[in-house]
Amino acid sequence: MPDPHLKRLAELLNEVPDCVRSRPQKLHNLLQAFVGANENASQSPNFQSQVLHMQLPSAVHGEAANVVLNVCYERENVNLVLEAGGAPPLLQLLTQDDVELQANAAGAIQSICFQKEGRHLLREQGAIPVVLPLLTSPSMKVRIRAVGAIHNISSEAEAIRVIRRLHGIAPLIALLRVPNATICASAAGALQNLSREPAARKEAHTLGAVVPLADLLFGEDVQAQTCAAGAILNILGPKLGSEEPNHPKRVAFKKLLSMAITVGMLHGSISKVPSAADASDAIKAASRSAAPQS
């Protein structure tokens, strides 16, 4: 049975093509009704709908992408969206000039890629080369969603190789210095995933990832600190010796990372922490001494 909310929305768009400007409140109300009717994805008639494929104003496509983003917080809905062919139109929306549309589509892809099935299918359908250029978008919202998508999809081993081959490591390192905790945490998390592969690990080190990662340890965002510590350990750990639990160099380095995180957590409540700079210099020195061999 056709969704009556979608039907009324289509009627308005056909009767008043410029409704985004001439009747924004009416359009807003219809979009809200459409989104509300689809909050329970298991009862939504629109998984088989072609709304993402239709030639409609950007606002409609954007709201449709938001619906996908929201319903894909539940794992079972990810499979429903993918089976209904939701991935290709989302990737197409990423190529549009509308930054709000890009952000909504990237958010939906980020949500889908949180699940293993979503990561696998989107990688196979070519999501990575479409998402990577958005890491340098002038829109902060687009960058937040895009780097979040890369963070999620980089959990897959094959995706790591694709990201490296498409030169995705350098823009991720650049994002470590963006004054936004969410972006820094996702970029550090992606680098933590990528640095599990030897070739990506070497490239991240050569491109200078350790210094901005070390700086994140002294911030106040716990997720950014944790991901940065994991990335540093992945990048430098193999040069410290075997992974035996009691290996002295590895134990000492882990203690150094823990101290750095502790200093960072306390930094916001202490006016001056002399040991912060010393710990940061020590990590960066370890980076130089553990330089990968060509």
ChimeraX commands (.cxc) that place a marker at each C-alpha (Angstrom):
marker #1 position 0.00,0.00,0.00 radius 0.5
marker #1 position 1.51,3.38,-0.97 radius 0.5
marker #1 position 2.60,5.65,1.84 radius 0.5
marker #1 position 0.01,8.49,2.02 radius 0.5
marker #1 position 2.65,10.88,3.36 radius 0.5
marker #1 position 4.90,10.19,0.37 radius 0.5
marker #1 position 1.91,10.59,-1.95 radius 0.5
marker #1 position 1.03,14.03,-0.52 radius 0.5
marker #1 position 4.67,15.05,-0.70 radius 0.5
marker #1 position 4.82,14.04,-4.39 radius 0.5
marker #1 position 1.59,15.93,-5.10 radius 0.5
marker #1 position 2.95,19.12,-3.57 radius 0.5
marker #1 position 6.19,18.85,-5.53 radius 0.5
marker #1 position 4.29,18.31,-8.77 radius 0.5
marker #1 position 1.83,21.14,-8.18 radius 0.5
marker #1 position 4.31,23.64,-6.74 radius 0.5
marker #1 position 7.82,22.88,-8.10 radius 0.5
marker #1 position 9.35,25.85,-6.26 radius 0.5
marker #1 position 7.74,24.94,-2.93 radius 0.5
marker #1 position 11.14,25.02,-1.22 radius 0.5
marker #1 position 10.98,28.80,-1.58 radius 0.5
marker #1 position 7.27,29.55,-2.00 radius 0.5
marker #1 position 5.76,27.16,0.55 radius 0.5
marker #1 position 8.59,26.13,2.91 radius 0.5
marker #1 position 6.34,25.55,5.93 radius 0.5
marker #1 position 4.05,23.25,3.98 radius 0.5
marker #1 position 7.02,21.29,2.67 radius 0.5
marker #1 position 8.53,21.15,6.15 radius 0.5
marker #1 position 5.30,19.76,7.64 radius 0.5
marker #1 position 5.00,17.08,4.97 radius 0.5
marker #1 position 8.62,16.05,5.38 radius 0.5
marker #1 position 8.18,15.82,9.14 radius 0.5
marker #1 position 5.10,13.64,8.67 radius 0.5
marker #1 position 7.00,11.42,6.24 radius 0.5
marker #1 position 9.97,11.02,8.60 radius 0.5
marker #1 position 7.70,10.39,11.59 radius 0.5
marker #1 position 5.81,7.68,9.73 radius 0.5
marker #1 position 9.07,5.88,9.01 radius 0.5
marker #1 position 10.56,5.91,12.50 radius 0.5
marker #1 position 9.56,2.27,12.91 radius 0.5
marker #1 position 11.50,0.82,10.00 radius 0.5
marker #1 position 9.95,-2.62,10.29 radius 0.5
marker #1 position 6.54,-1.12,9.47 radius 0.5
marker #1 position 7.69,1.36,6.84 radius 0.5
marker #1 position 6.37,0.86,3.30 radius 0.5
marker #1 position 9.27,2.79,1.89 radius 0.5
marker #1 position 12.10,0.27,1.95 radius 0.5
marker #1 position 10.90,-0.76,-1.49 radius 0.5
marker #1 position 10.23,2.84,-2.48 radius 0.5
marker #1 position 12.30,4.58,-5.14 radius 0.5
marker #1 position 12.29,7.93,-3.32 radius 0.5
marker #1 position 16.10,8.10,-3.33 radius 0.5
marker #1 position 16.10,7.49,-7.09 radius 0.5
marker #1 position 13.36,9.98,-8.00 radius 0.5
marker #1 position 14.08,13.36,-9.56 radius 0.5
marker #1 position 13.03,15.47,-6.60 radius 0.5
marker #1 position 14.35,18.62,-4.90 radius 0.5
marker #1 position 17.49,18.23,-2.79 radius 0.5
marker #1 position 15.51,18.76,0.41 radius 0.5
marker #1 position 13.50,15.60,-0.25 radius 0.5
marker #1 position 16.58,13.52,-1.04 radius 0.5
marker #1 position 18.22,14.90,2.09 radius 0.5
marker #1 position 15.32,13.90,4.31 radius 0.5
marker #1 position 15.23,10.45,2.71 radius 0.5
marker #1 position 18.93,10.07,3.52 radius 0.5
marker #1 position 18.20,11.12,7.10 radius 0.5
marker #1 position 15.55,8.42,7.35 radius 0.5
marker #1 position 18.14,5.85,6.25 radius 0.5
marker #1 position 20.63,7.26,8.76 radius 0.5
marker #1 position 18.15,6.91,11.62 radius 0.5
marker #1 position 16.74,3.48,10.83 radius 0.5
marker #1 position 20.21,2.01,10.32 radius 0.5
marker #1 position 21.03,2.47,13.99 radius 0.5
marker #1 position 19.33,-0.93,14.29 radius 0.5
marker #1 position 21.35,-3.72,12.75 radius 0.5
marker #1 position 18.45,-5.59,11.16 radius 0.5
marker #1 position 17.42,-2.47,9.29 radius 0.5
marker #1 position 20.81,-2.22,7.59 radius 0.5
marker #1 position 20.12,-5.44,5.70 radius 0.5
marker #1 position 16.66,-4.20,4.73 radius 0.5
marker #1 position 18.08,-0.97,3.32 radius 0.5
marker #1 position 20.80,-2.79,1.40 radius 0.5
marker #1 position 18.40,-5.39,0.02 radius 0.5
marker #1 position 16.13,-2.58,-1.16 radius 0.5
marker #1 position 19.02,-1.10,-3.17 radius 0.5
marker #1 position 19.63,1.87,-0.90 radius 0.5
marker #1 position 23.42,2.04,-1.32 radius 0.5
marker #1 position 23.83,3.22,-4.97 radius 0.5
marker #1 position 21.55,6.28,-4.68 radius 0.5
marker #1 position 23.26,7.31,-1.45 radius 0.5
marker #1 position 26.64,7.19,-3.16 radius 0.5
marker #1 position 25.21,9.23,-6.02 radius 0.5
marker #1 position 24.02,11.89,-3.58 radius 0.5
marker #1 position 27.60,12.29,-2.35 radius 0.5
marker #1 position 28.58,13.65,-5.76 radius 0.5
marker #1 position 26.03,16.47,-5.69 radius 0.5
marker #1 position 27.06,20.10,-5.13 radius 0.5
marker #1 position 24.64,20.63,-2.23 radius 0.5
marker #1 position 26.76,20.29,0.94 radius 0.5
marker #1 position 23.73,19.62,3.14 radius 0.5
marker #1 position 22.76,16.78,0.84 radius 0.5
marker #1 position 26.33,15.47,0.91 radius 0.5
marker #1 position 26.33,15.58,4.71 radius 0.5
marker #1 position 23.03,13.71,5.02 radius 0.5
marker #1 position 24.11,11.02,2.57 radius 0.5
marker #1 position 27.51,10.65,4.26 radius 0.5
marker #1 position 25.74,10.32,7.61 radius 0.5
marker #1 position 23.59,7.51,6.23 radius 0.5
marker #1 position 26.69,5.77,4.88 radius 0.5
marker #1 position 28.43,6.20,8.23 radius 0.5
marker #1 position 25.44,4.59,9.95 radius 0.5
marker #1 position 25.33,1.68,7.48 radius 0.5
marker #1 position 29.09,1.10,7.80 radius 0.5
marker #1 position 28.79,0.66,11.55 radius 0.5
marker #1 position 27.67,-2.88,10.75 radius 0.5
marker #1 position 29.90,-5.51,9.16 radius 0.5
marker #1 position 27.43,-6.25,6.38 radius 0.5
marker #1 position 27.20,-2.59,5.49 radius 0.5
marker #1 position 30.98,-2.11,5.39 radius 0.5
marker #1 position 31.45,-5.07,3.08 radius 0.5
marker #1 position 28.73,-4.13,0.61 radius 0.5
marker #1 position 29.57,-0.43,0.43 radius 0.5
marker #1 position 33.24,-1.18,-0.14 radius 0.5
marker #1 position 32.30,-3.54,-2.98 radius 0.5
marker #1 position 30.04,-0.89,-4.50 radius 0.5
marker #1 position 32.83,1.69,-4.56 radius 0.5
marker #1 position 32.00,3.85,-1.56 radius 0.5
marker #1 position 35.58,4.59,-0.54 radius 0.5
marker #1 position 36.70,6.58,-3.63 radius 0.5
marker #1 position 33.47,8.60,-3.40 radius 0.5
marker #1 position 33.77,9.37,0.32 radius 0.5
marker #1 position 37.51,10.14,0.49 radius 0.5
marker #1 position 37.33,13.45,-1.45 radius 0.5
marker #1 position 34.83,14.73,1.12 radius 0.5
marker #1 position 37.54,14.64,3.81 radius 0.5
marker #1 position 38.73,17.99,2.43 radius 0.5
marker #1 position 35.26,19.52,2.06 radius 0.5
marker #1 position 34.93,23.17,3.16 radius 0.5
marker #1 position 31.84,22.10,5.13 radius 0.5
marker #1 position 32.60,21.00,8.69 radius 0.5
marker #1 position 29.43,18.90,8.78 radius 0.5
marker #1 position 30.42,17.05,5.63 radius 0.5
marker #1 position 33.90,16.36,6.99 radius 0.5
marker #1 position 32.48,15.09,10.30 radius 0.5
marker #1 position 30.20,12.61,8.53 radius 0.5
marker #1 position 32.77,11.60,5.89 radius 0.5
marker #1 position 35.58,10.88,8.34 radius 0.5
marker #1 position 33.10,9.00,10.52 radius 0.5
marker #1 position 32.23,6.83,7.53 radius 0.5
marker #1 position 35.91,6.19,6.78 radius 0.5
marker #1 position 36.52,5.35,10.44 radius 0.5
marker #1 position 33.76,2.73,10.34 radius 0.5
marker #1 position 34.60,1.21,6.97 radius 0.5
marker #1 position 38.32,1.02,7.82 radius 0.5
marker #1 position 37.50,-1.72,10.31 radius 0.5
marker #1 position 37.53,-4.07,7.32 radius 0.5
marker #1 position 40.93,-5.39,6.21 radius 0.5
marker #1 position 40.33,-4.99,2.48 radius 0.5
marker #1 position 39.09,-1.45,3.01 radius 0.5
marker #1 position 42.42,-0.58,4.61 radius 0.5
marker #1 position 44.23,-1.50,1.42 radius 0.5
marker #1 position 41.79,0.47,-0.71 radius 0.5
marker #1 position 42.12,3.60,1.44 radius 0.5
marker #1 position 45.92,3.39,1.32 radius 0.5
marker #1 position 46.03,2.87,-2.46 radius 0.5
marker #1 position 43.72,5.85,-2.95 radius 0.5
marker #1 position 46.06,8.06,-0.86 radius 0.5
marker #1 position 43.60,8.45,1.99 radius 0.5
marker #1 position 46.18,8.47,4.79 radius 0.5
marker #1 position 47.46,12.01,4.22 radius 0.5
marker #1 position 44.04,13.72,4.47 radius 0.5
marker #1 position 43.30,11.74,7.62 radius 0.5
marker #1 position 46.52,13.00,9.18 radius 0.5
marker #1 position 45.59,16.56,8.20 radius 0.5
marker #1 position 42.25,16.18,9.99 radius 0.5
marker #1 position 44.06,15.46,13.27 radius 0.5
marker #1 position 44.74,19.20,13.53 radius 0.5
marker #1 position 41.19,20.37,12.83 radius 0.5
marker #1 position 39.76,22.20,15.88 radius 0.5
marker #1 position 36.87,19.75,16.23 radius 0.5
marker #1 position 37.01,16.86,18.70 radius 0.5
marker #1 position 34.65,14.64,16.71 radius 0.5
marker #1 position 36.72,14.93,13.54 radius 0.5
marker #1 position 39.99,14.36,15.41 radius 0.5
marker #1 position 38.64,11.29,17.19 radius 0.5
marker #1 position 37.33,9.72,13.96 radius 0.5
marker #1 position 40.55,10.51,12.06 radius 0.5
marker #1 position 42.64,9.00,14.87 radius 0.5
marker #1 position 40.36,5.96,14.96 radius 0.5
marker #1 position 40.70,5.48,11.22 radius 0.5
marker #1 position 44.49,5.73,11.49 radius 0.5
marker #1 position 44.41,3.23,14.34 radius 0.5
marker #1 position 42.60,0.79,12.05 radius 0.5
marker #1 position 44.79,1.53,9.05 radius 0.5
marker #1 position 48.04,1.11,10.97 radius 0.5
marker #1 position 47.28,-2.56,11.53 radius 0.5
marker #1 position 48.55,-3.09,7.98 radius 0.5
marker #1 position 52.37,-2.85,7.66 radius 0.5
marker #1 position 52.33,-0.77,4.45 radius 0.5
marker #1 position 49.80,1.70,5.85 radius 0.5
marker #1 position 51.68,1.82,9.14 radius 0.5
marker #1 position 54.92,2.75,7.38 radius 0.5
marker #1 position 53.19,5.41,5.28 radius 0.5
marker #1 position 51.47,6.96,8.32 radius 0.5
marker #1 position 54.81,7.17,10.11 radius 0.5
marker #1 position 56.60,8.62,7.09 radius 0.5
marker #1 position 53.89,11.27,6.65 radius 0.5
marker #1 position 54.32,12.39,10.26 radius 0.5
marker #1 position 51.19,11.02,11.90 radius 0.5
marker #1 position 52.75,10.47,15.31 radius 0.5
marker #1 position 53.28,14.16,16.18 radius 0.5
marker #1 position 49.63,15.28,15.79 radius 0.5
marker #1 position 48.48,12.02,17.39 radius 0.5
marker #1 position 50.71,12.75,20.39 radius 0.5
marker #1 position 49.22,16.23,20.64 radius 0.5
marker #1 position 45.73,14.70,20.84 radius 0.5
marker #1 position 46.74,12.76,23.93 radius 0.5
marker #1 position 46.81,16.02,25.86 radius 0.5
marker #1 position 43.37,17.14,24.81 radius 0.5
marker #1 position 40.19,16.77,26.80 radius 0.5
marker #1 position 38.25,14.42,24.50 radius 0.5
marker #1 position 38.50,10.87,25.83 radius 0.5
marker #1 position 37.63,9.17,22.56 radius 0.5
marker #1 position 40.24,11.18,20.66 radius 0.5
marker #1 position 42.81,10.36,23.35 radius 0.5
marker #1 position 42.02,6.65,23.27 radius 0.5
marker #1 position 42.11,6.39,19.49 radius 0.5
marker #1 position 45.30,8.44,19.30 radius 0.5
marker #1 position 47.01,6.19,21.86 radius 0.5
marker #1 position 45.93,3.09,19.93 radius 0.5
marker #1 position 47.17,4.56,16.66 radius 0.5
marker #1 position 50.53,5.51,18.15 radius 0.5
marker #1 position 50.97,2.06,19.65 radius 0.5
marker #1 position 50.12,0.44,16.31 radius 0.5
marker #1 position 52.53,2.69,14.40 radius 0.5
marker #1 position 55.47,2.53,16.80 radius 0.5
marker #1 position 54.83,-0.75,18.62 radius 0.5
marker #1 position 56.43,-3.12,16.09 radius 0.5
marker #1 position 59.68,-1.15,16.35 radius 0.5
marker #1 position 59.73,-1.59,20.12 radius 0.5
marker #1 position 60.17,-5.34,19.98 radius 0.5
marker #1 position 58.02,-8.43,20.42 radius 0.5
marker #1 position 54.49,-8.28,21.79 radius 0.5
marker #1 position 55.33,-10.26,24.90 radius 0.5
marker #1 position 53.35,-8.94,27.88 radius 0.5
marker #1 position 56.47,-8.18,29.93 radius 0.5
marker #1 position 58.66,-6.78,27.18 radius 0.5
marker #1 position 60.35,-3.81,28.97 radius 0.5
marker #1 position 60.25,-1.34,26.07 radius 0.5
marker #1 position 56.61,-2.01,25.28 radius 0.5
marker #1 position 55.61,-1.85,28.95 radius 0.5
marker #1 position 57.46,1.46,29.37 radius 0.5
marker #1 position 55.89,2.92,26.24 radius 0.5
marker #1 position 52.39,1.92,27.33 radius 0.5
marker #1 position 53.02,3.60,30.67 radius 0.5
marker #1 position 54.14,6.73,28.83 radius 0.5
marker #1 position 50.93,6.74,26.79 radius 0.5
marker #1 position 48.86,6.22,29.94 radius 0.5
marker #1 position 50.63,9.11,31.63 radius 0.5
marker #1 position 49.99,11.33,28.63 radius 0.5
marker #1 position 46.28,10.52,28.67 radius 0.5
marker #1 position 46.09,11.19,32.39 radius 0.5
marker #1 position 47.82,14.54,31.96 radius 0.5
marker #1 position 45.41,15.41,29.19 radius 0.5
marker #1 position 42.39,14.58,31.34 radius 0.5
marker #1 position 43.70,16.76,34.16 radius 0.5
marker #1 position 44.82,19.58,31.92 radius 0.5
marker #1 position 41.43,21.27,31.82 radius 0.5
marker #1 position 41.36,21.73,35.61 radius 0.5
marker #1 position 45.00,22.69,36.10 radius 0.5
marker #1 position 46.35,26.04,34.91 radius 0.5
marker #1 position 49.84,24.73,34.16 radius 0.5
marker #1 position 51.16,21.20,33.81 radius 0.5
marker #1 position 54.94,21.22,33.31 radius 0.5
marker #1 position 55.10,17.49,32.61 radius 0.5
marker #1 position 52.76,17.69,29.60 radius 0.5
marker #1 position 55.40,19.10,27.27 radius 0.5
marker #1 position 57.99,16.66,28.58 radius 0.5
marker #1 position 55.74,13.68,27.95 radius 0.5
marker #1 position 54.82,14.94,24.48 radius 0.5
marker #1 position 58.50,15.41,23.61 radius 0.5
marker #1 position 59.24,11.90,24.84 radius 0.5
marker #1 position 56.58,10.37,22.58 radius 0.5
marker #1 position 57.82,12.36,19.59 radius 0.5
marker #1 position 61.38,11.32,20.37 radius 0.5
marker #1 position 60.26,7.71,20.40 radius 0.5
marker #1 position 58.71,8.33,17.01 radius 0.5
marker #1 position 62.03,9.52,15.60 radius 0.5
marker #1 position 63.97,6.63,17.10 radius 0.5
marker #1 position 61.46,4.11,15.76 radius 0.5
marker #1 position 61.52,5.41,12.20 radius 0.5
marker #1 position 60.62,2.64,9.73 radius 0.5
marker #1 position 63.41,1.27,7.61 radius 0.5
marker #1 position 63.08,1.51,3.83 radius 0.5
marker link #1:1,2 radius 0.2
marker link #1:2,3 radius 0.2
marker link #1:3,4 radius 0.2
marker link #1:4,5 radius 0.2
marker link #1:5,6 radius 0.2
marker link #1:6,7 radius 0.2
marker link #1:7,8 radius 0.2
marker link #1:8,9 radius 0.2
marker link #1:9,10 radius 0.2
marker link #1:10,11 radius 0.2
marker link #1:11,12 radius 0.2
marker link #1:12,13 radius 0.2
marker link #1:13,14 radius 0.2
marker link #1:14,15 radius 0.2
marker link #1:15,16 radius 0.2
marker link #1:16,17 radius 0.2
marker link #1:17,18 radius 0.2
marker link #1:18,19 radius 0.2
marker link #1:19,20 radius 0.2
marker link #1:20,21 radius 0.2
marker link #1:21,22 radius 0.2
marker link #1:22,23 radius 0.2
marker link #1:23,24 radius 0.2
marker link #1:24,25 radius 0.2
marker link #1:25,26 radius 0.2
marker link #1:26,27 radius 0.2
marker link #1:27,28 radius 0.2
marker link #1:28,29 radius 0.2
marker link #1:29,30 radius 0.2
marker link #1:30,31 radius 0.2
marker link #1:31,32 radius 0.2
marker link #1:32,33 radius 0.2
marker link #1:33,34 radius 0.2
marker link #1:34,35 radius 0.2
marker link #1:35,36 radius 0.2
marker link #1:36,37 radius 0.2
marker link #1:37,38 radius 0.2
marker link #1:38,39 radius 0.2
marker link #1:39,40 radius 0.2
marker link #1:40,41 radius 0.2
marker link #1:41,42 radius 0.2
marker link #1:42,43 radius 0.2
marker link #1:43,44 radius 0.2
marker link #1:44,45 radius 0.2
marker link #1:45,46 radius 0.2
marker link #1:46,47 radius 0.2
marker link #1:47,48 radius 0.2
marker link #1:48,49 radius 0.2
marker link #1:49,50 radius 0.2
marker link #1:50,51 radius 0.2
marker link #1:51,52 radius 0.2
marker link #1:52,53 radius 0.2
marker link #1:53,54 radius 0.2
marker link #1:54,55 radius 0.2
marker link #1:55,56 radius 0.2
marker link #1:56,57 radius 0.2
marker link #1:57,58 radius 0.2
marker link #1:58,59 radius 0.2
marker link #1:59,60 radius 0.2
marker link #1:60,61 radius 0.2
marker link #1:61,62 radius 0.2
marker link #1:62,63 radius 0.2
marker link #1:63,64 radius 0.2
marker link #1:64,65 radius 0.2
marker link #1:65,66 radius 0.2
marker link #1:66,67 radius 0.2
marker link #1:67,68 radius 0.2
marker link #1:68,69 radius 0.2
marker link #1:69,70 radius 0.2
marker link #1:70,71 radius 0.2
marker link #1:71,72 radius 0.2
marker link #1:72,73 radius 0.2
marker link #1:73,74 radius 0.2
marker link #1:74,75 radius 0.2
marker link #1:75,76 radius 0.2
marker link #1:76,77 radius 0.2
marker link #1:77,78 radius 0.2
marker link #1:78,79 radius 0.2
marker link #1:79,80 radius 0.2
marker link #1:80,81 radius 0.2
marker link #1:81,82 radius 0.2
marker link #1:82,83 radius 0.2
marker link #1:83,84 radius 0.2
marker link #1:84,85 radius 0.2
marker link #1:85,86 radius 0.2
marker link #1:86,87 radius 0.2
marker link #1:87,88 radius 0.2
marker link #1:88,89 radius 0.2
marker link #1:89,90 radius 0.2
marker link #1:90,91 radius 0.2
marker link #1:91,92 radius 0.2
marker link #1:92,93 radius 0.2
marker link #1:93,94 radius 0.2
marker link #1:94,95 radius 0.2
marker link #1:95,96 radius 0.2
marker link #1:96,97 radius 0.2
marker link #1:97,98 radius 0.2
marker link #1:98,99 radius 0.2
marker link #1:99,100 radius 0.2
marker link #1:100,101 radius 0.2
marker link #1:101,102 radius 0.2
marker link #1:102,103 radius 0.2
marker link #1:103,104 radius 0.2
marker link #1:104,105 radius 0.2
marker link #1:105,106 radius 0.2
marker link #1:106,107 radius 0.2
marker link #1:107,108 radius 0.2
marker link #1:108,109 radius 0.2
marker link #1:109,110 radius 0.2
marker link #1:110,111 radius 0.2
marker link #1:111,112 radius 0.2
marker link #1:112,113 radius 0.2
marker link #1:113,114 radius 0.2
marker link #1:114,115 radius 0.2
marker link #1:115,116 radius 0.2
marker link #1:116,117 radius 0.2
marker link #1:117,118 radius 0.2
marker link #1:118,119 radius 0.2
marker link #1:119,120 radius 0.2
marker link #1:120,121 radius 0.2
marker link #1:121,122 radius 0.2
marker link #1:122,123 radius 0.2
marker link #1:123,124 radius 0.2
marker link #1:124,125 radius 0.2
marker link #1:125,126 radius 0.2
marker link #1:126,127 radius 0.2
marker link #1:127,128 radius 0.2
marker link #1:128,129 radius 0.2
marker link #1:129,130 radius 0.2
marker link #1:130,131 radius 0.2
marker link #1:131,132 radius 0.2
marker link #1:132,133 radius 0.2
marker link #1:133,134 radius 0.2
marker link #1:134,135 radius 0.2
marker link #1:135,136 radius 0.2
marker link #1:136,137 radius 0.2
marker link #1:137,138 radius 0.2
marker link #1:138,139 radius 0.2
marker link #1:139,140 radius 0.2
marker link #1:140,141 radius 0.2
marker link #1:141,142 radius 0.2
marker link #1:142,143 radius 0.2
marker link #1:143,144 radius 0.2
marker link #1:144,145 radius 0.2
marker link #1:145,146 radius 0.2
marker link #1:146,147 radius 0.2
marker link #1:147,148 radius 0.2
marker link #1:148,149 radius 0.2
marker link #1:149,150 radius 0.2
marker link #1:150,151 radius 0.2
marker link #1:151,152 radius 0.2
marker link #1:152,153 radius 0.2
marker link #1:153,154 radius 0.2
marker link #1:154,155 radius 0.2
marker link #1:155,156 radius 0.2
marker link #1:156,157 radius 0.2
marker link #1:157,158 radius 0.2
marker link #1:158,159 radius 0.2
marker link #1:159,160 radius 0.2
marker link #1:160,161 radius 0.2
marker link #1:161,162 radius 0.2
marker link #1:162,163 radius 0.2
marker link #1:163,164 radius 0.2
marker link #1:164,165 radius 0.2
marker link #1:165,166 radius 0.2
marker link #1:166,167 radius 0.2
marker link #1:167,168 radius 0.2
marker link #1:168,169 radius 0.2
marker link #1:169,170 radius 0.2
marker link #1:170,171 radius 0.2
marker link #1:171,172 radius 0.2
marker link #1:172,173 radius 0.2
marker link #1:173,174 radius 0.2
marker link #1:174,175 radius 0.2
marker link #1:175,176 radius 0.2
marker link #1:176,177 radius 0.2
marker link #1:177,178 radius 0.2
marker link #1:178,179 radius 0.2
marker link #1:179,180 radius 0.2
marker link #1:180,181 radius 0.2
marker link #1:181,182 radius 0.2
marker link #1:182,183 radius 0.2
marker link #1:183,184 radius 0.2
marker link #1:184,185 radius 0.2
marker link #1:185,186 radius 0.2
marker link #1:186,187 radius 0.2
marker link #1:187,188 radius 0.2
marker link #1:188,189 radius 0.2
marker link #1:189,190 radius 0.2
marker link #1:190,191 radius 0.2
marker link #1:191,192 radius 0.2
marker link #1:192,193 radius 0.2
marker link #1:193,194 radius 0.2
marker link #1:194,195 radius 0.2
marker link #1:195,196 radius 0.2
marker link #1:196,197 radius 0.2
marker link #1:197,198 radius 0.2
marker link #1:198,199 radius 0.2
marker link #1:199,200 radius 0.2
marker link #1:200,201 radius 0.2
marker link #1:201,202 radius 0.2
marker link #1:202,203 radius 0.2
marker link #1:203,204 radius 0.2
marker link #1:204,205 radius 0.2
marker link #1:205,206 radius 0.2
marker link #1:206,207 radius 0.2
marker link #1:207,208 radius 0.2
marker link #1:208,209 radius 0.2
marker link #1:209,210 radius 0.2
marker link #1:210,211 radius 0.2
marker link #1:211,212 radius 0.2
marker link #1:212,213 radius 0.2
marker link #1:213,214 radius 0.2
marker link #1:214,215 radius 0.2
marker link #1:215,216 radius 0.2
marker link #1:216,217 radius 0.2
marker link #1:217,218 radius 0.2
marker link #1:218,219 radius 0.2
marker link #1:219,220 radius 0.2
marker link #1:220,221 radius 0.2
marker link #1:221,222 radius 0.2
marker link #1:222,223 radius 0.2
marker link #1:223,224 radius 0.2
marker link #1:224,225 radius 0.2
marker link #1:225,226 radius 0.2
marker link #1:226,227 radius 0.2
marker link #1:227,228 radius 0.2
marker link #1:228,229 radius 0.2
marker link #1:229,230 radius 0.2
marker link #1:230,231 radius 0.2
marker link #1:231,232 radius 0.2
marker link #1:232,233 radius 0.2
marker link #1:233,234 radius 0.2
marker link #1:234,235 radius 0.2
marker link #1:235,236 radius 0.2
marker link #1:236,237 radius 0.2
marker link #1:237,238 radius 0.2
marker link #1:238,239 radius 0.2
marker link #1:239,240 radius 0.2
marker link #1:240,241 radius 0.2
marker link #1:241,242 radius 0.2
marker link #1:242,243 radius 0.2
marker link #1:243,244 radius 0.2
marker link #1:244,245 radius 0.2
marker link #1:245,246 radius 0.2
marker link #1:246,247 radius 0.2
marker link #1:247,248 radius 0.2
marker link #1:248,249 radius 0.2
marker link #1:249,250 radius 0.2
marker link #1:250,251 radius 0.2
marker link #1:251,252 radius 0.2
marker link #1:252,253 radius 0.2
marker link #1:253,254 radius 0.2
marker link #1:254,255 radius 0.2
marker link #1:255,256 radius 0.2
marker link #1:256,257 radius 0.2
marker link #1:257,258 radius 0.2
marker link #1:258,259 radius 0.2
marker link #1:259,260 radius 0.2
marker link #1:260,261 radius 0.2
marker link #1:261,262 radius 0.2
marker link #1:262,263 radius 0.2
marker link #1:263,264 radius 0.2
marker link #1:264,265 radius 0.2
marker link #1:265,266 radius 0.2
marker link #1:266,267 radius 0.2
marker link #1:267,268 radius 0.2
marker link #1:268,269 radius 0.2
marker link #1:269,270 radius 0.2
marker link #1:270,271 radius 0.2
marker link #1:271,272 radius 0.2
marker link #1:272,273 radius 0.2
marker link #1:273,274 radius 0.2
marker link #1:274,275 radius 0.2
marker link #1:275,276 radius 0.2
marker link #1:276,277 radius 0.2
marker link #1:277,278 radius 0.2
marker link #1:278,279 radius 0.2
marker link #1:279,280 radius 0.2
marker link #1:280,281 radius 0.2
marker link #1:281,282 radius 0.2
marker link #1:282,283 radius 0.2
marker link #1:283,284 radius 0.2
marker link #1:284,285 radius 0.2
marker link #1:285,286 radius 0.2
marker link #1:286,287 radius 0.2
marker link #1:287,288 radius 0.2
marker link #1:288,289 radius 0.2
marker link #1:289,290 radius 0.2
marker link #1:290,291 radius 0.2
marker link #1:291,292 radius 0.2
marker link #1:292,293 radius 0.2
marker link #1:293,294 radius 0.2
view
